[in-house]
């Protein structure tokens, strides 16, 4: 292939412009990204060579080499990993298939945050080289291809890149950075070594640089023709906990997650028994941009006996814990394990269960801590990840009870962070159920007329306003023997909390208003299943409720918003016999209009939408002017 010039994908042009002109804080991050890419290439070769030993090409030791040329002002990161073919070079280096590209650019442009830490988080790590280089040359040959089918890719980071076929004896990839003026610090051994030590010390492959020694005669450092490792080359998770500092744990997390913040919590354990494995798991401080993508692969890397197997082993962690990052290294799984085998393996099931319990244990230690700092950490975690954790109540029956204890809600007593245990501890004497209401927003829940009797009697009600709550409630029926009951379903039954005089008065009122109720039922027969007197209202004239077993109005609205069909069911209208508007109904010349307005107001107060808003406005105007 003669030299060919290609245009970059449009999004790559935008990213290259941002990288070149915006990212300048913490520039050294480019070396972390390129060394990480080189290590991944070696891991991929080792994995593919399990099925095709010829890929080793008589060179079975894998390594990454970092070198520089002060005169040419080049810094080179080389690996003898899997390499790339011409098509792969054009695909991987000329386009970006990662879903996070737009979010990455929006974050840089919107926040004006000049932070190179962001770059790896969105799958564009290779382009970080242009932070310090005005030209990058990549020479690569895929393992197994003839030596004359290597390829050279080069670009100045503008709108184009060049591809040409070259001869390359060794497999793997050389990334050559032509440093721009002012970046000469990365041509110093101490600078490069310290950066590798800081970010890449944990990488299990040796990262080699040429030795230097002091030349006393010429009073300067001289580079020898001998290579030496500059990282510990031992997997961090395989070391004893006593050998690893908190700073090293945090740097490792930043390396594998591309997060600029330290983790919220982490756990490092060696598990022995039926299955033997090591786990190093992290909980992030903040939610990633793709948290709501349930199809996103998990954040746990799988190793077998320190050999990298796969980057996103979703079988090792349930979907509702997809935010967890880390490494699991098994001593029992076969090296050629596939995703299909992972789904069926008993060892994997044991690892999954053990890792899930360990993550829940980390969260419990924060949530139940006596330290205010830990409680604040858990509150921050719940704000970002609570809705995802709620998914687990239906997916993980084994840990339902533990999950329920971790859940936090708003209530009529507090705007946030109310646990079910807190609620139960505050229950009134004689109260035997946990009351809740679902709504589209906290304000709608707080001001719902269905809460009036509960407020009057000081009974706490949980306010559930997350979209996932309706689904959660289909799996969470009770807590510590207390049934969860919606205040918007069925006739209100306060049981022992309603004294005999109140019950007697309610029965007498219902009987005396029977003619009015029958008349209302006739007027609203197309809209209401039933009309009855209620004790739940104090200040409002009416509210609508659904019968036990029927779908709530909130869930019906959610289904419609999602483009699904909600089953048709009429609500029940409950009226407050003491309210002036209800008293005005009896004998009114505008009975039908008042009945419709009463129903419409109840729908609006519940958070619903009127099918004919114009008719409601017309009736109200007529009543106001009549």
TATA-V675927 format. One record per residue. N is the residue number from 1. RES is the residue in one small letter. PHI is phi in radians with two decimals (none if undefined). Layout:
N|RES|PHI, N|RES|PHI
This chain:
1|x|none, 2|x|-1.27, 3|x|-1.12, 4|x|-2.12, 5|x|-1.90, 6|x|-2.20, 7|x|-1.56, 8|x|-1.21, 9|x|-0.99, 10|x|-0.95, 11|x|-1.17, 12|x|-1.12, 13|x|-1.01, 14|x|-1.11, 15|x|-1.15, 16|x|-1.08, 17|x|-1.11, 18|x|-1.15, 19|x|-1.06, 20|x|-1.23, 21|x|-1.87, 22|x|-2.01, 23|x|-1.58, 24|x|-2.39, 25|x|-1.43, 26|x|0.99, 27|x|-1.03, 28|x|-1.05, 29|x|-1.04, 30|x|-1.04, 31|x|-1.20, 32|x|-1.03, 33|x|-1.13, 34|x|-1.26, 35|x|-1.18, 36|x|-1.10, 37|x|-1.06, 38|x|-1.12, 39|x|-1.10, 40|x|-1.07, 41|x|-1.10, 42|x|-1.23, 43|x|-1.06, 44|x|-1.17, 45|x|-1.10, 46|x|-1.03, 47|x|-1.22, 48|x|-1.16, 49|x|-1.24, 50|x|-1.07, 51|x|-1.73, 52|x|-2.51, 53|x|-1.12, 54|x|-1.12, 55|x|-1.13, 56|x|-1.20, 57|x|0.91, 58|x|1.09, 59|x|-2.28, 60|x|-1.64, 61|x|-1.64, 62|x|-1.74, 63|x|-2.79, 64|x|-2.09, 65|x|-2.08, 66|x|-2.12, 67|x|-2.48, 68|x|-2.55, 69|x|-2.25, 70|x|-1.10, 71|x|-1.20, 72|x|-1.41, 73|x|0.98, 74|x|-2.13, 75|x|-2.12, 76|x|-2.11, 77|x|-1.98, 78|x|-2.07, 79|x|-2.43, 80|x|-1.94, 81|x|-1.56, 82|x|-1.24, 83|x|1.23, 84|x|-2.37, 85|x|-1.47, 86|x|-1.07, 87|x|-1.12, 88|x|-1.17, 89|x|-1.09, 90|x|-1.13, 91|x|-1.24, 92|x|-1.35, 93|x|-1.77, 94|x|-1.82, 95|x|-2.35, 96|x|-2.19, 97|x|-1.71, 98|x|-1.22, 99|x|-1.27, 100|x|-1.54, 101|x|-1.01, 102|x|-1.14, 103|x|-1.10, 104|x|-1.04, 105|x|-1.19, 106|x|-1.12, 107|x|-1.17, 108|x|-1.19, 109|x|-1.31, 110|x|-1.24, 111|x|-1.57, 112|x|0.90, 113|x|-1.64, 114|x|-1.49, 115|x|-2.25, 116|x|-1.20, 117|x|-1.04, 118|x|-1.17, 119|x|-1.15, 120|x|-1.21, 121|x|-1.10, 122|x|-2.00, 123|x|1.29, 124|x|-2.15, 125|x|-1.04, 126|x|-1.02, 127|x|-1.24, 128|x|-1.11, 129|x|-1.01, 130|x|-1.31, 131|x|-1.11, 132|x|-1.99, 133|x|-2.01, 134|x|-1.70, 135|x|-2.70, 136|x|-2.18, 137|x|-2.05, 138|x|-2.07, 139|x|-1.98, 140|x|-2.57, 141|x|-2.41, 142|x|-1.28, 143|x|-0.99, 144|x|1.72, 145|x|-1.50, 146|x|-1.06, 147|x|-1.12, 148|x|-1.59, 149|x|-1.98, 150|x|-1.40, 151|x|-2.42, 152|x|-1.98, 153|x|-1.98, 154|x|-2.58, 155|x|-2.77, 156|x|-1.71, 157|x|1.29, 158|x|-1.85, 159|x|-1.80, 160|x|-2.41, 161|x|-2.46, 162|x|-1.99, 163|x|-2.23, 164|x|-2.64, 165|x|-1.44, 166|x|-2.35, 167|x|-1.82, 168|x|-2.42, 169|x|-1.16, 170|x|-1.64, 171|x|-1.24, 172|x|1.81, 173|x|-2.37, 174|x|-2.00, 175|x|-1.83, 176|x|-1.89, 177|x|-1.70, 178|x|-1.59, 179|x|-1.21, 180|x|-1.35, 181|x|-1.02, 182|x|1.69, 183|x|-1.90, 184|x|-1.16, 185|x|-1.03, 186|x|-1.45, 187|x|-1.87, 188|x|-1.92, 189|x|-1.01, 190|x|-1.08, 191|x|-1.20, 192|x|-1.19, 193|x|-1.08, 194|x|-1.16, 195|x|-1.18, 196|x|-1.11, 197|x|-1.07, 198|x|-1.22, 199|x|-1.82, 200|x|-2.20, 201|x|-1.08, 202|x|-1.35, 203|x|-1.05, 204|x|-1.32, 205|x|-1.44, 206|x|-1.23, 207|x|-1.83, 208|x|-1.82, 209|x|-2.36, 210|x|-1.23, 211|x|-1.19, 212|x|-2.22, 213|x|-2.49, 214|x|-1.38, 215|x|-1.71, 216|x|-1.14, 217|x|-1.12, 218|x|-1.73, 219|x|0.94, 220|x|-2.76, 221|x|-1.31, 222|x|-2.09, 223|x|-1.46, 224|x|-1.61, 225|x|-1.65, 226|x|-2.30, 227|x|-1.68, 228|x|-2.42, 229|x|-1.26, 230|x|-2.02, 231|x|-2.13, 232|x|-1.22, 233|x|0.97, 234|x|-2.22, 235|x|-1.03, 236|x|-1.00, 237|x|-1.20, 238|x|-1.49, 239|x|-1.41, 240|x|-1.20, 241|x|-1.01, 242|x|-1.21, 243|x|-1.59, 244|x|-1.91, 245|x|-1.47, 246|x|-1.05, 247|x|-1.07, 248|x|-1.18, 249|x|-1.04, 250|x|-1.21, 251|x|-1.15, 252|x|-1.13, 253|x|-1.04, 254|x|-1.08, 255|x|-1.15, 256|x|-1.45, 257|x|-1.84, 258|x|1.01, 259|x|-1.73, 260|x|-1.51, 261|x|-1.69, 262|x|-1.18, 263|x|-1.23, 264|x|-1.22, 265|x|-2.78, 266|x|-2.60, 267|x|-2.45, 268|x|-2.29, 269|x|-2.51, 270|x|-1.88, 271|x|-1.85, 272|x|-2.19, 273|x|2.54, 274|x|-1.06, 275|x|-2.09, 276|x|-1.96, 277|x|-2.77, 278|x|-1.99, 279|x|-2.21, 280|x|-2.27, 281|x|-2.12, 282|x|-2.20, 283|x|-1.90, 284|x|-1.22, 285|x|-1.33, 286|x|-2.23, 287|x|-1.23, 288|x|-1.24, 289|x|-1.13, 290|x|-1.84, 291|x|-1.00, 292|x|-1.50, 293|x|-1.52, 294|x|-1.21, 295|x|-1.50, 296|x|-1.12, 297|x|-1.15, 298|x|-1.20, 299|x|-1.77, 300|x|-1.83, 301|x|-1.59, 302|x|-1.84, 303|x|-2.11, 304|x|-2.15, 305|x|0.90, 306|x|1.20, 307|x|-1.70, 308|x|-1.12, 309|x|-1.95, 310|x|-2.69, 311|x|-1.54, 312|x|-2.51, 313|x|-1.35, 314|x|-1.13, 315|x|-1.23, 316|x|-1.54, 317|x|-2.58, 318|x|-1.10, 319|x|-1.04, 320|x|-1.27, 321|x|-1.91, 322|x|-1.16, 323|x|-1.42, 324|x|-1.24, 325|x|-1.94, 326|x|2.60, 327|x|-2.34, 328|x|-2.18, 329|x|-2.07, 330|x|-1.67, 331|x|-1.71, 332|x|-1.89, 333|x|-1.24, 334|x|-1.26, 335|x|-1.15, 336|x|-1.69, 337|x|-1.11, 338|x|-1.95, 339|x|-1.06, 340|x|-1.17, 341|x|-1.15, 342|x|-1.03, 343|x|-1.14, 344|x|-1.79, 345|x|-1.23, 346|x|-1.19, 347|x|-1.13, 348|x|-1.14, 349|x|-1.08, 350|x|-1.16, 351|x|-1.12, 352|x|-1.06, 353|x|-1.12, 354|x|-1.14, 355|x|-1.23, 356|x|-1.07, 357|x|-1.10, 358|x|-1.17, 359|x|-1.15, 360|x|-1.10, 361|x|-1.11, 362|x|-1.06, 363|x|-1.16, 364|x|-1.11, 365|x|-1.13, 366|x|-1.32, 367|x|-1.15, 368|x|-1.76, 369|x|-1.18, 370|x|-1.42, 371|x|-1.39, 372|x|-1.11, 373|x|-1.06, 374|x|-1.21, 375|x|-1.08, 376|x|-1.14, 377|x|-1.07, 378|x|-1.19, 379|x|-1.07, 380|x|-1.16, 381|x|-1.05, 382|x|-1.09, 383|x|-1.06, 384|x|-1.54, 385|x|-2.04, 386|x|-1.01, 387|x|-1.14, 388|x|-1.25, 389|x|-1.09, 390|x|-1.11, 391|x|-1.05, 392|x|-1.17, 393|x|-1.10, 394|x|-1.71, 395|x|-1.68, 396|x|-2.16, 397|x|-1.14, 398|x|-1.11, 399|x|-1.97, 400|x|-0.98, 401|x|-1.13, 402|x|-1.12, 403|x|-1.14, 404|x|-1.01, 405|x|-1.23, 406|x|-1.50, 407|x|-1.20, 408|x|-2.29, 409|x|-2.43, 410|x|-1.51, 411|x|-2.61, 412|x|-1.21, 413|x|-1.76, 414|x|-2.71, 415|x|-1.36, 416|x|-2.88, 417|x|1.06, 418|x|-1.65, 419|x|-1.53, 420|x|-1.12, 421|x|-1.15, 422|x|-1.04, 423|x|-1.04, 424|x|-1.06, 425|x|-1.17, 426|x|-1.79, 427|x|-1.09, 428|x|-1.23, 429|x|-1.05, 430|x|1.64, 431|x|-1.45, 432|x|-2.14, 433|x|-2.31, 434|x|-1.72, 435|x|-1.56, 436|x|-2.55, 437|x|-2.41, 438|x|-1.84, 439|x|-2.74, 440|x|-1.34, 441|x|-2.64, 442|x|-1.11, 443|x|-1.11, 444|x|-1.10, 445|x|-1.17, 446|x|-1.04, 447|x|-1.75, 448|x|-1.14, 449|x|-1.08, 450|x|-1.17, 451|x|-1.61, 452|x|-1.05, 453|x|-1.17, 454|x|-1.20, 455|x|-1.14, 456|x|-1.03, 457|x|-1.66, 458|x|1.24, 459|x|-1.57, 460|x|-1.29, 461|x|-2.23, 462|x|-1.31, 463|x|-1.86, 464|x|-1.82, 465|x|-2.20, 466|x|-1.40, 467|x|-1.06, 468|x|-1.39, 469|x|-1.11, 470|x|-1.08, 471|x|-1.19, 472|x|-1.02, 473|x|-1.18, 474|x|-1.31, 475|x|-2.09, 476|x|-1.79, 477|x|-1.69, 478|x|-2.64, 479|x|-2.48, 480|x|0.88, 481|x|1.42, 482|x|-1.78, 483|x|-1.29, 484|x|-1.50, 485|x|-2.33, 486|x|-1.34, 487|x|-1.37, 488|x|-1.88, 489|x|-2.18, 490|x|1.21, 491|x|-1.23, 492|x|-1.16, 493|x|-2.29, 494|x|-1.55, 495|x|0.95, 496|x|-1.21, 497|x|-1.37, 498|x|-1.86, 499|x|-1.31, 500|x|-1.10, 501|x|-1.08, 502|x|-1.14, 503|x|-1.10, 504|x|-1.10, 505|x|-1.11, 506|x|-1.10, 507|x|-1.13, 508|x|-1.14, 509|x|-1.09, 510|x|-1.03, 511|x|-1.21, 512|x|-1.21, 513|x|-1.66, 514|x|-0.98, 515|x|-1.05, 516|x|-1.15, 517|x|-1.10, 518|x|-1.10, 519|x|-1.16, 520|x|-1.16, 521|x|-1.03, 522|x|-1.19, 523|x|-1.16, 524|x|-1.95, 525|x|-1.06, 526|x|-1.46, 527|x|-2.12, 528|x|-2.06, 529|x|-1.24, 530|x|-2.74, 531|x|-2.30, 532|x|-2.59, 533|x|-1.39, 534|x|-2.21, 535|x|-1.80, 536|x|-1.39, 537|x|-1.71, 538|x|-2.08, 539|x|-1.85, 540|x|-1.60, 541|x|-1.34, 542|x|-2.79, 543|x|-2.63, 544|x|-1.95, 545|x|-2.35, 546|x|-1.97, 547|x|-1.33, 548|x|-0.95, 549|x|1.64, 550|x|-1.47, 551|x|-1.33, 552|x|-1.21, 553|x|-1.06, 554|x|-1.10, 555|x|-1.14, 556|x|-1.05, 557|x|-1.17, 558|x|-1.09, 559|x|-1.11, 560|x|-1.12, 561|x|-1.10, 562|x|-1.50, 563|x|1.41, 564|x|-1.79, 565|x|-1.63, 566|x|-1.63, 567|x|-1.08, 568|x|-1.29, 569|x|-2.68, 570|x|-1.53, 571|x|-1.42, 572|x|-1.79, 573|x|-1.64, 574|x|-1.93, 575|x|-2.04, 576|x|-1.65, 577|x|-1.10, 578|x|-1.56, 579|x|-1.38, 580|x|-1.04, 581|x|-1.16, 582|x|-1.19, 583|x|-1.11, 584|x|-1.22, 585|x|-1.03, 586|x|-1.14, 587|x|1.48, 588|x|-1.29, 589|x|-1.29, 590|x|-1.95, 591|x|-0.95, 592|x|-1.08, 593|x|-1.12, 594|x|-1.10, 595|x|-1.09, 596|x|-1.16, 597|x|-1.11, 598|x|-1.01, 599|x|-1.15, 600|x|-1.05, 601|x|-1.11, 602|x|-1.14, 603|x|-1.09, 604|x|-1.11, 605|x|-1.12, 606|x|-1.39, 607|x|1.72, 608|x|-1.44, 609|x|-2.09, 610|x|-1.35, 611|x|-1.25, 612|x|-2.37, 613|x|-1.04, 614|x|-1.10, 615|x|-1.12, 616|x|-1.09, 617|x|-1.08, 618|x|-1.08, 619|x|-1.13, 620|x|-1.08, 621|x|-1.08, 622|x|-1.14, 623|x|-1.22, 624|x|-1.24, 625|x|-1.70, 626|x|-1.35
